[in-house]
Amino acid sequence: MTYYARSQNEAGECETAAHHLQRVASLCRGFCTALGDEAAGEWMGLFHDLGKYSPLFQEVLARRARHVDHALPGAALLYMRLCGRSGENSRFLPLALAVRAHHGSLSADQNELKGWLAGKTDGLGPDGRRYSIPSARDAACRTAFEAFMRENPMPARLPAAPVGPPCQPDEIVGWMLWVRLLFSALTDADYTAAAEHFEPDFLARSALPPLDPFAARQALEGYRAALRQKAAGCCDPAMAAVREELFEACRQAGKAAQPGAYTLTAPTGAGKTLALLAFGLEQLEQGRRRIIFVLPYLSILEQNAAVYRSVLPRLLEDHSQLRPDDEQAARLLAQRWDAGCIVTTSVRFFEGLFGCDGPDCRRLHQIAGSVILFDEAQSLPASLANATLRALRELCRRWGCTVVFSSATQPAFDALAAPFWAPRELAPNSQALFDRARRVTCRWQLEPQPLEAVARSAAARPNACIILNLRRHARRVYDALLRLRPAGEVFLLSTELCPAHRAALLQEINNRLQNGRPCYLAATQCIEAGVDLSFDAMYRALAPLEGIVQAAGRCNRHDARRRGLFTVFVPQKETAEDCRLYPDDFYEQGANAVRALLIRHPIDLDSLAHIREYYDILYGQGRLQDKPALTAAIQNLDFAEVHRQYRLIEQGGAPVVVPYAGEAELYAQLCAEAEHGVTGAWLRKAAPLTITCYDPKLAAGCCEPLHTPARRGQPPASAGCWLLRDPAQYDSARTGLCLDAVPDRIY
């Protein structure tokens, strides 16, 4: 009997099981090269679809059977072959777990494998699907295994298994990451081989060519020369010297840096964006496979990606709001991450490191051997820091990665994760850079100030920005500014504006500032990091020190020859709503840590010692730990629960697509397409017009619920998002969403 793995393609060819297994084994072997264990890839690839050697699966291909699980038999037989029937040789368990999950989600539970091998099953899995081979004691198993062995030569050597079974809690994160890396390589190999049957050029279409470091360095120097020419005559020589020094230091460090963890601590405006790129290009010469830029906010990502694309036109952007010309091609590239340079978000990056499903983990094996550059490192939540840093340490120790945390307010993560987290600094004398780049005079007003008075002080300046912790405070300051200045000079920025609207207003604000025209902005934290605006005067409501320093970076951003005025104030409680001045408890803890530091001594925003002292107070000398539910899930080897608990952005709220007039054509297209049901492609397309409403009842009362496409015999299901039809409830000129009672969050 001939066993097939795939139905006919356009050429009328059916793919045999043997051909598919050997192709997946070949691909997976190659994908595991960077993991240091080619044999592991070969073993997984050969066994992963052994369950297709069964009459029942052949019925599936003939469309005479459904709901058949063909992954379990191969996983169980691989488990028996490498681990032993009772699992005594457990160092090979990760391979069997990856094979079991390659069409589902990871689980460390061995009971299903052992039960199938012992014949203690009725042929049904926990989800009610039939196993393609009922059990190891069934006659079909012997027939299948004999056919499998006859057609597929076994690998010449055993896997290396570089990460043994975890005995101590400290080892668990590394072991789980090893399972995910194997799962990633197998999933990518299987999906790729399946696609090749129908599209022979799939592998080439789903990859970008490797970077040429020499050509990239030449392009970078050309870009820098153009910047210098553009800035000639108006650039502050001191700041220009700081940027040149930092760039050269990073370039030289990149030539010598071995895989490991590093920090880049430098003031805002010091040119970290290009310095990181220089470091990364030199690392490619030292053997790293690709550069991965990881940024916390889309505003920073889009800005930095534009710079990097000027130097590296063939980079891959992977984030939720990308609107590519070719949606299908972009989706293929984002799934596989086979590119020389990748720019992505923190959420997207860590989805894989702590994921459990194929789509989240498929790209993970591409990270091995990379240089990973994290910008705005202070944005990593302290409640996830321990698990995150352990995973990054494993990438450096075992899989040849170089990791850099870049920030002007470098978090003291060693206070949370000592002794294993001890990164080395790339800048030769960070404090000297901060001293030379001083650009603001800071005054602290810790007596509560009426927001009207703050607005009045700002309105007396040629231009000013006021950053508030809460959206209702930003709106109140905006209204006060409107009473003091002409409407055309006053702006409001918060996440009540959709991303497309915010981008348009930022461009308008930047144009006014560059042309010396009056400009007054009330904003939430959404502009605090990475937004290239420069005001003469900046006002910041008391916040965690990292937020205060980032806000100071938007004041007199490019000229150390003079001083901008930076004021930190405490809003006065003016209404019953003002019983709470901060978005959440940890944010308030950060603000209180600033108060505690001010009791000790005045704070110098350019002092690295003061920033370190602040983090020591905030982190409580190591007493702050990862959130308990995440820690428990890791200790229990619970992949699914780890994925649920590891959230850089806490889930909640309802996505609402709004009728922003600046994208009227896109909004009309989305409305028309929504009539047929909302898909993943639709959601990606809608991202520039999407706002999160944190009151589902409010969304339900004002918006139209959207649904997924109807399936045969089933009613349409909720898509979990909403469409705002009434343009009167979205102010496209200024203030954005006009729904009432929207709760405050961090923005």
C-alpha positions in Angstrom: 0.0 0.0 0.0 1.2 3.5 -0.8 0.7 5.9 2.0 0.2 9.6 1.2 0.7 12.7 3.2 -0.9 15.3 1.0 -3.7 15.4 -1.6 -3.2 16.4 -5.2 -1.6 19.7 -6.2 -2.3 21.6 -9.5 0.0 19.1 -11.3 -2.2 16.3 -10.1 0.5 14.9 -7.9 -0.1 13.4 -4.4 2.8 13.6 -2.0 3.8 10.4 -0.4 4.3 10.2 3.4 7.9 9.2 2.9 8.6 12.2 0.7 7.0 14.5 3.2 8.8 13.1 6.2 12.2 13.2 4.5 11.7 16.7 3.3 10.6 17.9 6.7 13.6 16.1 8.2 15.9 17.8 5.8 14.4 21.3 6.5 14.3 20.8 10.2 17.9 19.5 10.3 18.9 22.8 8.6 16.8 24.9 10.9 18.3 23.2 14.0 21.9 24.0 12.8 21.8 27.3 14.6 20.5 25.5 17.7 23.6 23.2 17.7 21.6 20.0 17.2 21.0 19.0 13.6 20.2 15.4 14.6 17.3 16.6 16.8 15.8 18.2 13.7 16.2 15.1 11.7 14.6 12.8 14.3 11.6 15.1 14.8 11.1 15.6 11.0 11.1 11.8 10.3 8.7 10.9 13.2 6.4 13.9 13.2 3.8 12.5 10.7 4.4 8.8 11.2 0.6 8.7 12.1 -0.1 9.2 8.4 0.9 5.6 7.8 -2.6 4.5 8.5 -5.8 3.6 6.6 -7.7 6.1 8.7 -5.6 9.0 7.6 -5.8 7.9 4.0 -9.6 8.2 4.5 -9.0 11.8 5.6 -7.2 12.6 2.3 -10.1 11.0 0.4 -12.5 13.3 2.4 -14.3 10.2 3.9 -13.1 10.9 7.5 -12.6 14.0 9.7 -11.3 14.9 13.2 -8.4 12.6 13.1 -5.3 13.2 15.2 -2.2 12.0 13.3 0.5 13.7 15.5 0.2 11.5 18.7 1.4 8.2 17.2 4.6 9.7 15.9 5.3 11.5 19.1 4.7 8.4 21.2 6.9 6.2 19.0 9.7 8.8 19.0 9.3 9.0 22.8 9.6 5.2 23.1 12.6 5.1 20.7 14.6 7.8 22.4 13.3 8.0 26.0 12.2 4.4 26.6 8.7 3.2 27.1 8.5 4.6 30.6 10.5 7.7 29.8 13.6 6.9 31.8 15.9 8.7 29.3 14.1 12.0 29.8 16.7 14.3 28.2 15.1 13.5 24.8 11.6 14.4 26.0 11.5 17.8 24.4 11.7 16.2 20.9 8.6 14.1 21.6 6.7 17.1 23.1 7.5 19.2 20.0 6.2 16.4 17.7 3.1 16.0 19.8 2.3 19.7 19.5 3.2 20.4 15.9 -0.5 20.9 15.0 -1.6 22.2 18.4 -0.2 23.6 21.6 2.7 22.6 23.7 2.2 20.6 26.9 4.7 18.8 29.2 2.3 16.1 30.1 3.7 12.6 29.3 0.6 10.7 30.4 -1.0 10.7 26.9 2.1 9.3 25.3 2.5 6.6 28.0 -1.2 5.7 27.8 -1.0 5.3 24.0 2.1 3.1 24.3 0.5 1.0 26.9 -2.7 0.5 25.0 -4.7 2.3 27.7 -6.8 4.3 25.4 -10.0 3.9 23.5 -8.5 5.5 20.4 -9.7 9.0 21.3 -7.6 12.0 22.4 -8.6 14.4 25.2 -10.2 16.7 22.6 -12.4 13.9 21.2 -10.5 13.4 18.0 -9.7 9.8 16.9 -6.0 8.8 16.8 -5.0 7.8 13.3 -3.5 4.7 14.9 -5.6 3.7 18.0 -2.7 2.6 20.2 0.7 0.9 20.2 -1.0 -2.4 21.0 -3.3 -2.2 17.9 -2.3 -4.3 14.8 -2.4 -1.1 12.7 0.6 0.2 14.7 2.9 -2.7 13.7 1.9 -2.3 10.1 2.4 1.4 10.1 5.8 1.2 11.9 7.1 -1.5 9.5 6.1 0.6 6.5 7.6 3.7 8.1 10.9 1.9 8.8 11.0 0.4 5.4 10.7 3.7 3.6 12.7 6.0 5.9 16.3 5.5 7.0 17.0 6.4 10.6 19.4 9.2 11.5 23.0 8.2 12.0 23.3 9.7 15.5 21.3 10.7 18.5 20.4 14.3 19.4 22.7 16.3 21.6 20.0 17.5 24.0 22.0 20.5 25.3 19.5 21.3 28.0 18.8 18.5 30.5 15.6 17.9 32.4 15.1 20.7 34.9 16.0 19.7 38.5 16.0 23.2 40.0 13.5 26.1 39.5 16.3 28.1 38.0 16.7 25.7 35.1 13.0 25.5 34.1 12.9 28.6 32.0 15.8 27.3 29.9 14.3 23.9 29.5 11.0 25.3 28.4 12.7 27.6 25.9 14.6 24.6 24.5 11.2 22.8 23.9 9.9 25.9 22.2 13.0 26.2 19.9 12.6 22.6 18.8 8.8 23.1 18.3 9.6 26.2 16.3 12.0 24.4 14.0 9.7 21.5 13.4 6.6 23.7 12.9 8.4 25.9 10.4 9.7 22.8 8.5 6.4 21.1 8.4 4.4 24.2 7.3 7.1 25.0 4.7 7.2 21.5 3.3 3.4 21.4 3.0 3.4 24.7 1.2 6.1 23.6 -1.2 3.9 20.7 -2.4 1.5 23.3 -3.8 3.9 26.2 -4.4 7.5 24.9 -5.2 9.0 28.4 -4.8 7.5 28.9 -1.3 10.8 28.8 0.6 12.3 31.5 -1.6 9.2 33.7 -1.5 9.0 33.5 2.3 12.6 34.8 2.9 14.7 37.9 2.3 18.3 37.7 1.3 21.0 37.9 4.0 22.5 41.2 4.7 25.9 42.2 3.1 27.6 43.9 6.1 30.1 45.7 3.9 27.5 47.2 1.7 25.3 48.0 4.7 28.2 49.8 6.4 28.8 51.9 3.3 25.1 52.8 3.1 25.2 53.8 6.8 28.1 56.1 6.3 26.4 57.6 3.4 23.3 58.2 5.5 25.3 59.8 8.3 27.1 62.1 5.8 23.8 63.3 4.5 22.6 64.0 8.0 25.7 66.0 8.8 25.3 68.0 5.6 21.7 68.7 6.4 22.5 69.8 9.9 25.5 72.0 8.9 25.3 75.4 10.5 22.5 74.7 12.9 23.6 71.6 14.8 25.0 72.0 18.3 28.7 71.0 18.1 28.7 69.5 21.6 25.7 67.3 20.8 27.2 66.4 17.4 30.4 65.3 19.2 28.4 63.2 21.7 26.7 61.4 18.8 30.0 60.8 17.0 31.6 59.5 20.1 28.8 57.1 20.9 28.6 55.9 17.4 32.3 55.1 17.2 32.2 53.4 20.6 29.4 51.1 19.6 31.0 50.4 16.2 34.2 49.3 17.9 32.4 47.3 20.6 30.5 45.5 17.9 33.8 44.2 16.4 34.8 42.6 19.7 31.6 41.7 21.5 31.1 38.0 22.1 27.6 36.5 22.6 26.2 37.8 25.9 24.3 40.6 27.5 25.2 44.3 27.2 23.7 47.7 28.0 23.9 50.9 26.1 23.3 53.8 28.5 23.2 57.2 26.9 21.2 60.4 27.1 18.2 61.1 24.8 19.2 62.7 21.6 22.7 61.0 21.7 22.1 59.0 18.5 21.4 55.6 20.0 19.4 54.6 16.9 22.3 54.7 14.5 24.8 53.6 17.1 22.8 50.4 17.7 22.7 49.7 14.0 26.5 50.2 13.7 27.0 47.7 16.6 24.6 45.2 14.9 26.4 45.4 11.5 29.8 44.7 13.1 28.2 41.8 14.9 27.2 40.3 11.6 30.9 40.2 10.7 31.5 38.3 14.0 29.2 35.5 13.0 25.7 36.7 14.2 23.1 35.6 11.7 20.7 38.6 11.7 19.9 41.8 13.5 16.6 42.0 15.4 15.5 45.4 16.7 12.9 45.2 19.4 10.9 48.3 20.4 8.1 48.7 22.9 5.9 51.3 21.1 4.7 51.5 17.6 5.5 55.3 17.5 9.1 54.5 18.1 9.1 51.5 15.8 7.8 53.4 12.8 10.2 56.2 13.4 13.2 54.0 13.8 12.2 51.6 11.0 12.1 54.6 8.6 15.7 55.4 9.5 16.9 51.7 9.2 15.1 51.3 5.9 17.0 54.2 4.5 20.1 52.2 5.1 18.8 48.6 4.7 15.9 48.7 2.1 15.3 44.9 2.5 14.5 44.8 6.2 11.4 43.1 7.6 8.9 45.1 9.7 6.7 42.9 11.8 4.0 44.7 13.8 0.2 45.1 14.0 -0.1 48.4 12.1 2.0 47.7 9.0 0.1 48.3 5.8 2.1 46.6 3.1 1.4 46.8 -0.6 1.4 43.0 -0.7 -0.4 41.6 2.3 0.2 38.0 1.5 4.0 38.5 1.0 4.3 40.4 4.2 2.4 37.8 6.1 4.7 35.0 4.8 7.8 37.0 5.9 6.3 37.8 9.3 5.5 34.1 9.9 9.1 32.9 9.3 11.4 35.8 10.2 13.9 34.6 7.6 15.5 38.0 7.0 18.8 39.7 7.6 17.2 42.6 9.6 13.9 42.5 11.5 12.2 45.4 13.3 9.4 44.3 15.6 7.6 45.1 18.8 8.3 43.8 22.3 5.0 42.1 22.4 5.6 40.3 19.1 9.1 39.2 20.1 8.2 37.8 23.5 5.0 36.1 22.2 7.3 33.4 20.9 9.8 33.2 23.8 6.8 32.5 26.1 4.3 31.1 23.6 2.8 27.7 23.2 1.1 27.6 19.8 2.6 27.1 16.4 1.8 30.6 14.9 3.4 32.3 17.9 6.5 30.0 18.0 7.2 29.3 14.3 9.7 32.1 14.0 11.5 31.4 17.3 14.3 29.3 15.9 15.4 32.2 13.7 16.4 34.1 16.9 19.3 31.8 17.6 22.6 33.3 16.7 21.2 36.8 16.3 22.1 40.2 17.7 19.0 41.4 19.5 18.8 45.2 20.2 16.1 46.3 22.7 15.4 50.0 22.6 13.8 51.8 25.6 14.6 48.9 27.9 12.9 50.7 30.9 9.6 49.7 29.4 10.0 46.0 30.4 7.6 45.4 33.3 9.3 44.5 36.5 6.6 41.9 37.2 8.0 39.9 34.2 11.7 40.8 34.5 13.0 37.7 36.2 11.5 35.2 33.7 12.4 37.5 30.7 16.0 37.9 31.7 16.4 34.2 32.3 15.1 33.5 28.8 17.5 36.1 27.3 20.4 34.7 29.3 19.7 31.2 27.8 19.7 32.7 24.3 23.1 34.2 25.0 24.6 31.2 26.9 23.4 28.3 24.8 22.3 29.7 21.4 24.9 32.3 20.5 22.9 35.5 20.8 24.1 39.0 21.7 21.5 41.1 23.6 21.7 44.9 24.1 19.4 46.9 26.4 19.5 50.5 25.3 18.0 53.3 27.4 18.6 56.7 28.9 17.2 55.3 32.2 18.8 51.9 32.3 16.8 49.8 34.8 18.8 48.1 37.6 17.6 44.6 36.5 20.5 43.1 38.4 18.7 44.1 41.6 15.8 41.9 40.4 17.8 39.1 38.8 21.1 38.9 40.6 23.5 37.1 40.3 22.8 35.8 36.9 22.1 39.1 35.2 25.4 41.1 34.8 25.4 42.9 31.5 28.5 44.8 30.3 28.2 48.5 29.3 29.0 49.5 25.7 29.5 53.2 26.2 33.0 53.8 27.6 31.9 56.6 30.0 28.2 57.0 30.1 28.2 59.6 32.8 30.5 61.9 30.8 28.0 61.7 27.9 25.2 62.7 30.2 27.2 65.6 31.6 28.1 66.9 28.1 24.5 66.6 26.9 22.8 68.6 29.6 20.0 70.5 28.0 17.4 71.3 30.6 17.0 73.1 33.9 14.7 71.1 36.2 12.5 72.6 38.9 10.3 70.5 41.2 6.9 71.8 42.4 5.7 69.1 44.8 3.0 71.3 46.3 -0.2 70.4 44.4 -0.8 72.8 41.5 -4.2 73.6 39.9 -4.2 72.4 36.3 -5.4 75.8 35.2 -2.3 77.4 36.8 -0.1 74.9 35.0 -1.8 75.7 31.7 -1.4 79.4 32.3 2.3 79.1 33.0 2.8 77.0 29.8 0.7 79.4 27.7 3.1 82.2 28.5 6.0 80.4 26.8 6.8 80.5 23.1 5.9 76.8 23.0 5.3 74.2 25.6 4.2 70.6 26.3 2.3 69.3 29.4 2.4 65.6 30.0 -0.2 64.2 32.3 -0.7 60.7 33.9 -4.4 60.5 33.2 -6.5 61.2 30.1 -9.1 63.3 32.0 -6.3 65.5 33.2 -4.9 65.9 29.7 -8.4 66.9 28.5 -8.8 69.4 31.3 -5.4 71.1 30.5 -6.3 71.1 26.8 -9.5 72.9 27.5 -7.7 75.4 29.7 -5.1 76.0 27.0 -7.9 76.7 24.5 -9.1 79.5 26.8 -5.6 81.0 26.8 -4.4 80.6 23.2 -5.9 80.5 19.7 -7.3 77.1 18.8 -4.9 76.5 15.9 -2.0 76.6 18.4 -3.4 74.0 20.8 -3.2 70.2 20.5 -4.2 67.2 22.5 -2.6 63.8 22.1 -3.7 60.6 23.9 -4.9 57.1 22.9 -8.4 58.5 22.5 -7.0 59.4 19.0 -6.4 56.5 16.7 -2.9 55.8 15.5 -3.4 57.4 12.1 -4.8 60.5 13.7 -1.9 60.8 16.2 0.6 60.4 13.4 -1.0 63.3 11.5 -1.1 65.6 14.5 2.5 64.8 15.4 3.6 65.8 12.0 1.6 69.1 12.3 3.1 69.7 15.7 6.6 69.0 14.5 6.2 71.4 11.5 5.1 74.2 13.8 8.0 73.7 16.2 10.6 73.5 13.4 9.2 76.7 11.9 9.2 78.6 15.2 5.4 78.9 15.4 3.5 78.9 18.7 2.5 75.4 19.8 1.0 74.1 23.0 0.4 70.4 23.6 -1.5 68.6 26.3 -0.6 64.9 26.2 -0.6 61.6 28.0 2.5 59.3 28.2 1.9 58.2 24.5 4.5 60.8 23.4 7.0 60.2 26.1 9.5 57.8 24.5 11.0 57.9 21.0 8.9 60.8 19.6 11.2 63.3 18.0 9.7 66.5 19.3 11.6 69.4 20.9 9.8 72.0 23.1 11.4 75.0 24.8 9.3 74.3 27.9 8.1 71.0 29.3 5.8 70.3 32.2 5.4 66.8 33.6 3.0 65.5 36.2 4.9 63.6 38.9 5.5 60.1 37.6 8.1 57.3 37.9 11.6 58.6 37.3 12.0 56.9 33.9 8.9 58.7 32.7 10.2 62.0 34.0 13.6 61.6 32.3 11.9 60.5 29.0 9.7 63.6 29.2 12.8 65.8 29.7 14.2 64.3 26.5 11.4 66.1 24.6 12.6 69.5 26.0 15.4 71.4 24.1 16.2 68.0 22.5 19.1 69.0 20.2 21.0 71.9 21.7 23.3 71.8 24.7 24.3 75.4 24.3 21.2 76.6 26.1 18.8 75.2 28.7 15.2 74.3 28.3 12.8 74.7 31.2 11.5 71.4 32.6 9.0 71.5 35.5 7.8 68.5 37.5 4.5 69.2 39.3 1.8 67.5 41.3 -1.8 68.0 40.0 -4.2 69.3 42.6 -7.2 67.2 43.3 -10.1 69.3 41.9 -13.0 66.9 41.5 -14.3 63.7 43.1 -12.7 61.7 40.3 -9.3 63.0 41.4 -9.1 60.6 44.3 -6.7 58.7 42.0 -3.8 60.5 40.4 -2.1 57.5 38.7 -3.2 54.9 36.2 -2.2 51.8 38.3 -0.6 50.8 41.6 2.9 50.1 40.2 2.9 53.5 38.4 2.1 55.1 41.8 4.9 53.1 43.4 7.3 54.6 40.9 6.1 58.1 41.7 6.4 57.5 45.4 10.0 56.2 44.8 10.8 59.6 43.3 9.4 61.3 46.4 11.5 59.1 48.6 14.6 59.9 46.6 13.8 63.6 46.8 13.7 63.3 50.6 17.2 62.0 50.6 18.6 64.7 48.2 17.8 66.8 45.1 17.5 64.6 42.0 19.8 65.3 39.1 18.1 63.8 36.0 21.5 63.4 34.3 23.0 61.5 37.2 23.3 57.7 36.6 23.9 57.2 40.3 20.6 58.9 41.1 18.8 56.8 38.5 20.3 53.7 40.0 19.3 54.8 43.5 15.8 55.3 42.3 15.6 51.8 41.0 17.0 50.4 44.2 14.2 52.1 46.1 11.5 51.0 43.6 12.7 47.4 43.3 13.1 47.1 47.1 16.6 45.6 47.0 15.4 42.4 45.3 12.1 42.0 47.2 10.0 42.7 44.0 9.3 39.4 42.3 7.6 38.2 39.1 3.9 38.0 39.4 3.1 34.8 41.4 0.8 33.3 38.8 3.6 33.4 36.1 6.1 31.9 38.5 3.8 29.1 39.5 3.0 28.3 35.8 6.8 28.1 35.1 7.4 25.8 38.0 4.6 23.6 36.9 6.0 23.4 33.3 2.6 24.6 32.2 3.2 26.0 28.7 -0.4 27.2 28.2 -0.6 29.0 31.5 2.8 30.6 31.0 1.5 32.0 27.7 -1.7 33.3 29.4 0.2 34.9 32.3 3.1 36.4 30.4 1.6 39.7 29.2 3.6 42.8 28.4 0.2 44.5 27.8 -2.6 43.3 30.0 -5.5 42.2 28.0 -8.8 44.0 28.4 -11.0 46.5 26.7 -12.8 46.4 23.4 -11.0 47.3 20.1 -13.2 50.0 18.4 -12.6 51.0 14.7 -13.3 54.7 14.4 -14.4 57.0 11.5 -11.3 59.2 11.4 -11.8 61.6 8.5 -8.1 61.6 7.6 -8.5 58.0 6.5 -12.0 58.2 5.1 -11.3 55.9 2.2 -9.8 53.2 4.4 -12.7 53.4 6.8 -15.2 53.0 4.0 -13.4 49.9 2.7 -13.4 48.4 6.2 -17.1 49.0 6.6 -17.8 47.3 3.3 -15.6 44.3 4.0 -17.0 43.9 7.5 -20.3 43.0 6.0 -18.7 39.7 5.0 -17.1 39.0 8.4 -14.0 40.1 10.2 -10.7 38.2 9.5 -7.2 38.5 10.7 -6.3 40.4 7.6 -9.2 42.8 8.2 -8.0 43.5 11.8 -4.4 44.2 10.5 -5.8 46.6 7.9 -8.0 48.3 10.5 -5.1 48.8 13.0 -4.5 52.5 12.1 -8.1 53.3 12.9 -8.4 51.1 16.0 -8.8 52.4 19.6 -9.1 50.4 22.8 -12.2 51.2 24.8 -11.9 49.9 28.4 -15.6 50.0 29.0 -17.3 47.1 27.0 -20.7 48.4 28.1 -20.0 51.8 26.7 -18.8 50.2 23.4 -21.9 48.1 23.3 -24.1 51.1 23.7 -22.4 53.2 21.1 -20.9 50.9 18.5 -21.8 48.0 16.2 -20.5 44.6 17.2 -18.5 42.8 14.4 -18.5 39.1 13.6 -16.3 36.5 12.0 -17.4 35.0 8.7 -20.3 32.6 9.0 -19.4 28.9 8.9 -21.6 26.3 7.3 -24.4 25.3 9.7 -23.2 27.8 12.4 -24.2 31.4 13.3 -21.6 34.1 13.0 -19.3 34.4 16.0 -18.3 37.6 17.8 -15.0 39.0 16.5 -14.4 40.7 19.8 -14.3 44.2 18.3 -16.6 47.0 17.4 -17.3 49.6 14.7 -18.2 53.2 15.5 -20.5 54.4 12.8 -21.4 57.9 14.1 -18.8 60.4 13.0 -20.1 62.8 15.6 -18.6 60.6 18.3 -15.1 60.9 16.9 -13.6 64.4 16.6 -11.3 64.1 13.6 -10.0 67.6 13.9 -8.7 67.5 17.5 -9.8 65.3 20.4 -10.6 61.9 18.9 -13.1 59.6 20.7 -16.0 61.4 22.3 -17.6 58.5 24.2 -18.1 59.3 27.9 -16.8 57.6 31.0 -13.7 56.1 29.4 -11.5 54.8 32.3 -7.9 55.8 32.5 -5.0 53.5 31.7 -1.3 53.9 31.0 -0.8 55.4 27.5 
